[in-house]
Amino acid sequence: MHRIWVEQCEAAEEIKRRYGLKAAFDYLIAEKLLHFPDAASHHPEFARELPRFVSRVRRLFTPQEIGTHIARVEQEQRDNDTDLTAEDEAIAESPAAAAERIRRFTTIKELLTATDLGTS
């Protein structure tokens, strides 16, 4: 499990160099870290790695970058949720799935923006 998130962080560093901050943030946070807690809830080995993964992400991006891009992703999600056409509504996620997506995002946001990360 350690190798997975380490490789993802290394890939994000390369993406940041080649394609910019937004692309790296979207890859690492929106695609990878956002789904890691789900795996952690079912696999103890992922749960043990989550604090290290979050810590590494917090070192890859400044607090200002994290705050700016978290706000952007939140706004994009709100826009996507409100801009559904009639066709989109037929295939839209269920209310339960939407609530779970929001819960996961809120958890990651709290971990990335907390002033102190404690252990327990």
Buried (B, 14 or more C-beta within 10 A) or exposed (E): BEEBBBEBBEBBEEBBEEEEBBEBBBBBBBEBBBEBBEBBEEEEEBBEBBBEBBEBBBEBBEEEBBBBBBEEBBEEBEEEEEEEEEEEEEEBEEEEEEEEBEEBBEEBBEBBEEEEEEEE
